[in-house]
Amino acid sequence: MAHKPLEAYLDSGRSIQRASERFFLHKNTLYYRIRKIEELCAVSLEDENVCFSL
């Protein structure tokens, strides 16, 4: 289940609003999870090359 928020985020064109609606989460929760993924994986999801690779 850990990858689902990331998948929703990437599938929605990196839109927190659309991904949170799709995943039925408050957008602040999704912000937190995305930042936590970045921290744990030592990547920046602001980088389009990283997102493309994922």
MDTraj code that builds the backbone (N, CA, C; nanometers):
import mdtraj as md
import numpy as np

residues = "MET ALA HIS LYS PRO LEU GLU ALA TYR LEU ASP SER GLY ARG SER ILE GLN ARG ALA SER GLU ARG PHE PHE LEU HIS LYS ASN THR LEU TYR TYR ARG ILE ARG LYS ILE GLU GLU LEU CYS ALA VAL SER LEU GLU ASP GLU ASN VAL CYS PHE SER LEU".split()
xyz = np.array([
    [0.0813, -0.1201, 0.0000],
    [0.0000, 0.0000, 0.0000],
    [0.0857, 0.1266, 0.0000],
    [0.2109, 0.1138, 0.0391],
    [0.2968, 0.2317, 0.0501],
    [0.3178, 0.3024, -0.0827],
    [0.3123, 0.2291, -0.1923],
    [0.3380, 0.2908, -0.3222],
    [0.2144, 0.3574, -0.3809],
    [0.0974, 0.3309, -0.3303],
    [-0.0253, 0.3841, -0.3893],
    [-0.0317, 0.5370, -0.3896],
    [0.0037, 0.6053, -0.2818],
    [0.0009, 0.7524, -0.2879],
    [0.0976, 0.8071, -0.3925],
    [0.2135, 0.7461, -0.4034],
    [0.3110, 0.7899, -0.5029],
    [0.2574, 0.7647, -0.6435],
    [0.1994, 0.6489, -0.6637],
    [0.1424, 0.6155, -0.7945],
    [0.0312, 0.7130, -0.8324],
    [-0.0561, 0.7432, -0.7391],
    [-0.1649, 0.8385, -0.7654],
    [-0.1088, 0.9769, -0.7962],
    [-0.0061, 1.0164, -0.7236],
    [0.0577, 1.1468, -0.7442],
    [0.1182, 1.1570, -0.8839],
    [0.1917, 1.0549, -0.9246],
    [0.2555, 1.0560, -1.0560],
    [0.1527, 1.0439, -1.1682],
    [0.0513, 0.9591, -1.1489],
    [-0.0524, 0.9415, -1.2507],
    [-0.1366, 1.0666, -1.2709],
    [-0.1428, 1.1500, -1.1691],
    [-0.2232, 1.2719, -1.1787],
    [-0.1405, 1.3910, -1.2273],
    [-0.0244, 1.3629, -1.2826],
    [0.0600, 1.4713, -1.3325],
    [0.1234, 1.5520, -1.2216],
    [0.1513, 1.4873, -1.1101],
    [0.2112, 1.5491, -0.9905],
    [0.1222, 1.6579, -0.9314],
    [-0.0074, 1.6383, -0.9425],
    [-0.1035, 1.7304, -0.8826],
    [-0.1507, 1.6723, -0.7493],
    [-0.1137, 1.7399, -0.6413],
    [-0.1549, 1.6958, -0.5084],
    [-0.3075, 1.6952, -0.4971],
    [-0.3714, 1.7982, -0.5493],
    [-0.5167, 1.8096, -0.5403],
    [-0.5857, 1.6913, -0.6083],
    [-0.5496, 1.6636, -0.7323],
    [-0.6131, 1.5528, -0.8060],
    [-0.5800, 1.4178, -0.7433],
    [-0.4556, 1.3998, -0.7016],
    [-0.4154, 1.2729, -0.6410],
    [-0.4861, 1.2498, -0.5076],
    [-0.4998, 1.3537, -0.4280],
    [-0.5670, 1.3383, -0.2984],
    [-0.7146, 1.3049, -0.3180],
    [-0.7767, 1.3634, -0.4176],
    [-0.9171, 1.3299, -0.4469],
    [-0.9291, 1.1862, -0.4954],
    [-0.8367, 1.1453, -0.5793],
    [-0.8386, 1.0091, -0.6327],
    [-0.8141, 0.9056, -0.5237],
    [-0.7265, 0.9393, -0.4296],
    [-0.6881, 0.8444, -0.3250],
    [-0.7704, 0.8619, -0.1982],
    [-0.8633, 0.9573, -0.1995],
    [-0.9505, 0.9854, -0.0856],
    [-0.8723, 1.0219, 0.0404],
    [-0.7742, 1.1096, 0.0220],
    [-0.6931, 1.1594, 0.1332],
    [-0.7036, 1.3105, 0.1388],
    [-0.6835, 1.3644, 0.2571],
    [-0.6704, 1.5090, 0.2690],
    [-0.5394, 1.5469, 0.2019],
    [-0.5366, 1.6600, 0.1342],
    [-0.4160, 1.6962, 0.0594],
    [-0.2947, 1.7146, 0.1497],
    [-0.3125, 1.7571, 0.2730],
    [-0.1983, 1.7701, 0.3646],
    [-0.1382, 1.6330, 0.3978],
    [-0.2233, 1.5321, 0.4069],
    [-0.1755, 1.3958, 0.4305],
    [-0.0922, 1.3487, 0.3132],
    [-0.1388, 1.3775, 0.1935],
    [-0.0635, 1.3373, 0.0751],
    [0.0677, 1.4146, 0.0653],
    [0.0654, 1.5439, 0.0954],
    [0.1902, 1.6220, 0.0999],
    [0.2904, 1.5549, 0.1934],
    [0.2442, 1.5176, 0.3118],
    [0.3311, 1.4548, 0.4108],
    [0.3889, 1.3238, 0.3565],
    [0.3043, 1.2414, 0.2984],
    [0.3502, 1.1111, 0.2478],
    [0.4491, 1.1267, 0.1327],
    [0.4233, 1.2207, 0.0447],
    [0.5143, 1.2441, -0.0677],
    [0.6499, 1.2919, -0.0153],
    [0.6494, 1.3849, 0.0791],
    [0.7754, 1.4347, 0.1368],
    [0.8498, 1.3231, 0.2089],
    [0.7759, 1.2358, 0.2770],
    [0.8374, 1.1238, 0.3481],
    [0.9021, 1.0268, 0.2487],
    [0.8347, 1.0006, 0.1362],
    [0.8908, 0.9150, 0.0314],
    [1.0203, 0.9767, -0.0213],
    [1.0181, 1.1084, -0.0460],
    [1.1389, 1.1773, -0.0939],
    [1.2527, 1.1625, 0.0062],
    [1.2205, 1.1797, 0.1321],
    [1.3221, 1.1714, 0.2377],
    [1.3796, 1.0306, 0.2477],
    [1.2944, 0.9302, 0.2505],
    [1.3398, 0.7924, 0.2664],
    [1.4174, 0.7412, 0.1448],
    [1.3792, 0.7857, 0.0280],
    [1.4442, 0.7399, -0.0957],
    [1.5556, 0.8326, -0.1416],
    [1.5720, 0.9435, -0.0729],
    [1.6750, 1.0428, -0.1062],
    [1.6631, 1.0884, -0.2515],
    [1.5396, 1.1211, -0.2907],
    [1.5130, 1.1726, -0.4250],
    [1.4254, 1.2967, -0.4133],
    [1.4204, 1.3710, -0.5214],
    [1.3307, 1.4856, -0.5279],
    [1.2283, 1.4596, -0.6363],
    [1.1035, 1.4606, -0.6002],
    [0.9973, 1.4394, -0.6980],
    [0.9687, 1.5661, -0.7766],
    [1.0447, 1.6693, -0.7494],
    [1.0403, 1.7908, -0.8308],
    [1.1199, 1.7686, -0.9603],
    [1.2106, 1.6719, -0.9567],
    [1.2960, 1.6408, -1.0718],
    [1.2192, 1.5525, -1.1691],
    [1.1976, 1.6042, -1.2888],
    [1.1199, 1.5299, -1.3881],
    [1.1861, 1.4002, -1.4307],
    [1.3179, 1.3950, -1.4306],
    [1.3873, 1.2722, -1.4664],
    [1.3620, 1.1610, -1.3640],
    [1.3580, 1.1979, -1.2367],
    [1.3276, 1.1007, -1.1317],
    [1.1849, 1.0493, -1.1506],
    [1.0920, 1.1398, -1.1727],
    [0.9519, 1.0997, -1.1910],
    [0.9349, 1.0118, -1.3137],
    [1.0058, 1.0440, -1.4205],
    [0.9998, 0.9631, -1.5419],
    [1.0517, 0.8223, -1.5140],
    [1.1579, 0.8121, -1.4373],
    [1.2162, 0.6825, -1.4047],
    [1.1213, 0.5969, -1.3207],
    [1.0474, 0.6647, -1.2343],
    [0.9539, 0.5913, -1.1497],
    [0.8345, 0.5444, -1.2289],
])
top = md.Topology()
chain = top.add_chain()
for i, resn in enumerate(residues, 1):
    res = top.add_residue(resn, chain, resSeq=i)
    for name in ("N", "CA", "C"):
        top.add_atom(name, md.element.get_by_symbol(name[0]), res)
traj = md.Trajectory(xyz[None], top)
